[in-house]
Amino acid sequence: MKLLENKVAVITGAAMGIGAGIADLFAEHGATLYLLDIDGPKCEAKAAAMRQAGHRASAFAADVSQAASMRPAIDAALIEHGRIDALVNNAGIYPRRAFMDMTEAEWDEMQNVNLKSLFHICKLVLPGMMERRSGKIVNLGSVTFFKGMALLSHYVAAKGGMIGFSRSLAREMGPYNIHINTVTPGAIKTEGEIIHADPKAIAAIQSRQCLDRRLFPADVAGVCLFLASALSDGMTGQTLNVDGGLILY
């Protein structure tokens, strides 16, 4: 059974990591995909590989902190299909920085990419969803919001804001049958982990999980598929951890 057959989905940060994993699973379930990433060539390579495999995918170079940068992808989806059924806000940055060393510019960049981007893209996507009285929005937060993490105060603040934004917007959009939920991944094995994460710290996190194994983009993608499909029609404003049982609540 293909859960997204004939559905149109937009995924940000789709060139690699969690976003690429979400794109792969959505494609397998029949979705037509519009992939956005700041790395245009890598995003196009991802979409090209998907098309070669028989899937429907288009790539757009986009800086999610700028509404004008994302508009071409949204306009293309609406012109070509007349609708966007699902939006997955996955794009984000996570550089480590001690708070006392952090500059205002670094703080602002984090908020613009990881939080204000939702303001921009939801403004672009929601009018069509409201008119059709149908839509699914999945926001990718982080389990760090629930546990706090040193050197990531700007990141955790942005991800916490994302959860609050999702809950409030779910209240406003409920009358339009638009579902808005958040997924909070834990330590996920991706290409970016090599750059930003300490292997010893990752091992320590895994030791505190209920499931003693590494988590992969496919683990997150499965929950995003659930939230983007009809299986979650009774849910909105919720936050789902995908962290191997690191945080229990």
C-alpha angles and dihedrals in degrees: 000000000000108000097195101039110157092002124134116220134185118204124185123207088023103147097087146350120022093351092055090048091052091048092052094051094043089051091051087055094054105263125149104228136213107191122199127190137151088233098073099183093048091047092051090048089053093049092045092053090050092050090050087055089055100262129126112244137148125191130216129183105228140164103214092205088069121064093203090056092058098042097084092060093047092045091049092053092049095045094046099040108011093233150045113222100182137021123193115193102201105139115113148135128227114185114166117239134161109242094234090053094044119111125217088244091056091049092049094047091054093050093044095051101035102034116009088052087071090056091053100045096040088054087056098044106034100068091064093044091050092050091051092039090226138094149120124221120186119188122197110223127162138252086229087083090068097045105028121226133217117243091023105077092127092048096046091048090053094047091048088051089052091057091049091047091050093051095048094044090049088060092051096043099042093089087058093053091246115146119210121184139159130226116203111200123200124206104337122185106238139143091263092057090074090061102040109027135074110227090219091054091049091050090051091052091049090052089059095050121099087228109059098212141085117269121227137200089262089063090058093039092060092058091045089052090053092050093046094049136069089262089082098045090123094055135080137145091028133135119215122194119218097184107117090258097305093137119032122195 
